[in-house]
Amino acid sequence: MGSSDLNYKHLRYFWTVARVGTIAEAGRVLGLAPHSISAQLATFEGALGVTLFRRSGRRLALTEAGERILGQAEEIFALGDQIVETLRDDSLRRSLPFRIGIPDSMPKSMVHRLIEPALRLERPGRLVCRESPLSELLAELAVHRLDLVIADRPIPPEVSVRGHEHLLGESTLSVFAAPALAERLRGDFPRRLDGAPFLLPGEDVAHRGALLQWFERMRIRPAIVAEFDDSALMKAFGQAGDGVFAAPTTIADYVCRQYGVRVLGEVPEARARVYAITTERRLSHPAMQAIHSAAARALTPAAAG
């Protein structure tokens, strides 16, 4: 097979499958039917005369030949990224979007506090914010449809995506309640939470586990009345007095003003962490640097271990 015969569309399909781990996920990212990608991969393997993937459970793993070709594909598509970076440095930069993925579980007021400084750069670009489950955002990041994902956890081990995690910082949690509910809860904090109606973060929220462990350590058994993946919806229920809820202490003033609730107390043992996930080892883009600086002001450095 001569170099002039290389089908770059097939190479792109191979590269996408290698980065996201499954044909189904690659189809979603590329907007193609899985059977179409399978057929194109088979054609690509036939043209190369090698097998690129082997089955590993529900995912596809690269063969030795696939690993070698992936390394070369990475170099080819990295050159494309360099072209984009070149454009970002000239007068066209204002028209190029900086695309940020935000999981449903992230408190939107905290995200706003972190990314708003990117709008005040001397030469700001156009921000595009997309909200989806973390796994979908990481798949988009892997094929460069996003520049950055801001998340409350590092890349999950079951997600086969090549990326770099940058821990921006952390915040303790505070517990909030609507005034009428707060008046009905007798005793000191945290004992007043025992038996109180509680709005629990959903399983996709990283600090849920730390909060439940704190309940166990303190021997507190709140009455879990609802669970929420979406932090804004949870706060809306809390505003209506349907239950007590927890949110990062760094946004406590905003939560109290916006939702008309009170702080019942702080949970220093439970932490909400914030990560910037990128395909780069360094936060080199000016917007990423602005977000990193904002995190240094809004969050505390993460404790070791």
C-alpha positions in Angstrom: 0.0 0.0 0.0 1.6 3.3 -1.1 1.4 6.4 1.0 -0.7 8.1 -1.7 -3.3 5.4 -1.1 -3.8 6.1 2.6 -7.4 6.9 3.3 -7.4 9.6 5.9 -11.1 9.2 6.6 -10.4 5.6 7.6 -7.5 6.7 9.7 -9.8 9.2 11.5 -12.3 6.4 12.2 -9.5 4.1 13.5 -8.1 6.9 15.7 -11.5 7.7 17.2 -12.3 4.1 18.0 -8.8 3.7 19.6 -9.4 6.7 21.8 -12.9 6.0 23.0 -12.7 2.2 23.2 -15.9 1.1 21.4 -17.4 1.3 18.0 -20.7 2.4 19.4 -19.2 5.3 21.3 -17.1 6.3 18.2 -20.3 6.2 16.1 -22.0 8.6 18.6 -19.0 11.0 18.5 -18.7 10.9 14.7 -22.4 10.9 14.0 -22.2 7.6 12.1 -24.0 4.3 12.4 -21.8 1.7 14.2 -22.1 -0.8 11.3 -20.8 1.8 9.0 -17.7 2.3 11.1 -17.2 -1.4 11.4 -17.3 -1.8 7.7 -14.8 1.1 7.2 -12.4 -0.4 9.8 -12.6 -3.7 8.0 -11.7 -2.0 4.7 -8.9 -0.1 6.4 -7.5 -3.3 7.9 -7.8 -5.1 4.6 -5.9 -2.2 2.8 -3.1 -2.3 5.5 -3.0 -6.1 5.7 -3.0 -6.1 9.5 -5.5 -6.6 12.3 -5.8 -3.4 14.4 -8.0 -4.4 17.2 -8.8 -7.4 19.4 -11.8 -7.8 21.7 -11.2 -7.2 25.4 -14.5 -7.7 27.3 -16.9 -5.1 26.0 -14.2 -2.9 24.6 -11.7 -3.0 21.8 -8.0 -3.2 22.6 -5.2 -2.3 20.2 -3.0 -5.0 18.7 0.7 -4.4 18.5 0.2 -3.2 14.9 -2.6 -1.0 16.1 -0.5 0.6 18.8 2.2 1.5 16.2 -0.3 3.0 13.8 -2.0 4.9 16.6 1.3 6.5 17.5 1.7 7.7 13.9 -1.9 8.8 13.7 -1.5 10.9 16.9 1.4 12.7 15.2 -0.7 13.4 12.1 -3.7 14.8 14.0 -1.3 16.7 16.4 -0.2 18.6 13.3 -3.8 19.6 12.8 -4.0 20.8 16.3 -0.9 22.9 15.7 -2.6 24.6 12.8 -5.5 25.5 15.0 -3.1 26.9 17.7 -1.4 29.0 15.0 -4.8 30.5 14.1 -5.5 31.1 17.8 -2.4 33.4 17.9 -3.4 35.7 15.1 -6.3 38.1 14.4 -8.7 35.3 13.7 -8.6 34.1 17.3 -11.7 36.0 18.4 -13.8 33.9 16.0 -12.5 30.6 17.3 -14.6 29.0 20.1 -13.1 27.7 23.3 -15.2 24.6 24.0 -15.8 23.6 27.6 -17.7 20.5 28.8 -19.5 20.6 32.1 -21.0 17.5 33.7 -24.5 17.7 35.1 -23.2 17.1 38.7 -21.0 20.3 38.8 -22.5 23.3 40.7 -23.1 25.9 37.9 -22.4 28.9 40.2 -18.9 27.4 40.9 -18.3 26.7 37.2 -19.3 30.3 36.4 -16.9 31.6 39.0 -14.1 29.6 37.4 -14.6 30.3 33.7 -16.0 33.9 33.8 -12.4 35.3 33.9 -11.8 33.8 30.5 -14.2 36.3 29.1 -12.1 39.2 30.5 -8.9 38.3 28.7 -7.2 41.0 26.6 -8.1 39.0 23.5 -11.0 36.8 24.6 -12.3 34.0 22.4 -15.9 32.8 22.2 -16.8 30.3 24.9 -19.0 27.4 24.1 -20.3 25.5 27.1 -21.8 22.0 26.8 -23.5 20.0 29.5 -23.7 16.2 29.4 -22.7 13.2 31.5 -19.0 13.0 32.1 -18.4 9.9 30.0 -19.9 11.6 26.9 -17.9 14.8 27.5 -14.6 12.8 27.8 -15.4 11.0 24.5 -15.9 14.5 22.9 -12.6 15.7 24.4 -10.8 12.6 23.1 -11.5 13.5 19.5 -10.9 17.3 20.1 -14.6 18.4 19.9 -14.0 19.9 23.4 -10.9 21.8 24.6 -11.5 21.3 28.3 -13.8 19.4 30.7 -14.3 20.8 34.2 -15.3 17.9 36.5 -15.7 16.9 40.1 -13.6 13.8 39.6 -10.6 12.5 37.6 -11.1 10.3 34.5 -12.9 7.2 35.7 -10.8 4.0 35.3 -13.5 2.4 33.2 -13.4 5.2 30.6 -10.7 4.5 28.0 -9.8 8.0 27.1 -6.3 9.5 26.8 -6.3 12.7 28.8 -4.6 14.6 31.5 -6.1 15.6 34.9 -5.2 18.9 36.5 -6.5 19.2 40.1 -7.6 22.8 40.5 -8.5 22.7 44.2 -11.2 21.7 46.6 -13.8 23.1 49.0 -15.4 21.8 52.1 -19.2 21.2 52.1 -21.8 23.2 53.9 -25.3 22.2 54.8 -28.2 24.4 53.9 -31.9 24.6 54.7 -34.9 27.0 54.0 -35.6 29.2 57.0 -38.9 27.5 58.0 -37.3 24.1 57.9 -34.2 25.3 59.8 -36.5 26.5 62.6 -38.1 23.1 62.9 -34.7 21.3 63.3 -33.9 21.3 67.0 -30.5 21.0 68.6 -26.9 21.8 67.6 -25.2 21.0 64.3 -24.8 18.2 63.2 -27.1 16.4 65.6 -30.1 18.4 64.3 -29.7 16.6 61.0 -30.6 13.3 62.6 -34.0 12.4 61.1 -34.1 15.6 59.0 -35.4 15.3 55.4 -32.3 15.3 53.3 -31.8 15.9 49.6 -28.9 13.7 48.6 -26.5 14.2 45.6 -26.9 11.5 43.0 -24.5 8.6 42.3 -22.8 10.7 39.6 -21.8 13.4 42.1 -18.3 12.7 43.4 -18.7 14.0 47.0 -21.8 11.9 47.7 -19.6 9.1 49.1 -17.8 11.4 51.5 -21.0 12.9 52.7 -22.5 9.4 53.4 -19.3 8.4 55.2 -19.5 11.5 57.4 -23.1 10.6 58.3 -21.8 7.1 59.5 -18.9 8.6 61.5 -21.2 11.1 63.2 -23.9 8.4 63.7 -26.4 10.6 62.0 -29.3 9.1 60.1 -31.1 11.8 58.0 -34.3 10.8 56.1 -33.2 10.7 52.5 -36.3 12.0 50.7 -34.8 12.5 47.2 -31.6 12.2 45.1 -30.4 14.5 42.4 -27.7 14.4 39.7 -28.4 18.0 38.8 -27.2 20.4 41.6 -29.4 23.3 40.5 -32.6 21.1 40.7 -31.5 19.9 44.2 -31.2 23.5 45.4 -34.6 24.4 44.0 -36.2 21.6 46.1 -34.1 22.9 49.1 -35.4 26.4 48.4 -39.0 25.1 48.6 -38.2 23.6 52.0 -38.5 20.0 50.9 -35.2 19.0 52.6 -31.7 19.9 53.8 -28.9 19.8 51.2 -25.2 20.2 50.9 -23.1 22.3 48.5 -19.5 23.5 48.4 -18.7 26.1 51.1 -16.9 28.3 48.5 -20.3 29.2 47.0 -22.2 29.4 50.3 -22.9 33.2 50.1 -24.2 32.8 46.6 -26.4 29.8 47.5 -27.9 31.7 50.4 -28.7 34.8 48.3 -29.9 33.0 45.3 -32.1 30.4 47.1 -33.1 32.2 50.3 -31.6 29.5 52.5 -29.4 29.4 55.6 -26.2 27.6 56.4 -26.8 25.1 59.2 -23.1 24.1 59.5 -19.9 23.0 57.7 -18.6 19.5 57.0 -14.9 19.9 56.9 -14.3 16.2 56.4 -16.2 16.1 53.2 -14.6 17.8 50.2 -15.8 18.8 46.7 -12.8 18.7 44.3 -12.6 20.4 40.9 -10.5 19.0 38.0 -9.6 20.4 34.6 -9.3 17.5 32.2 -7.5 18.2 28.9 -5.6 16.4 26.1 -2.6 18.5 27.0 -0.1 17.9 29.8 0.1 21.7 30.5 -2.7 24.3 30.7 -1.1 26.4 28.0 -4.2 28.1 26.4 -4.8 31.6 27.8 -8.4 30.6 28.7 -7.2 27.6 30.7 -4.6 29.7 32.5 -7.3 32.2 33.4 -9.5 29.4 34.8 -6.5 28.0 36.7 -5.9 31.4 38.3 -9.6 31.8 39.2 -9.5 28.4 40.9 -6.5 29.5 42.9 -8.6 32.4 44.3 -11.8 30.5 44.7 -10.6 27.1 46.0 -8.2 25.8 48.5 -5.3 23.6 47.4 -6.2 20.0 47.7 -4.9 18.2 50.8 -2.1 15.6 50.2 -3.2 12.0 50.0 
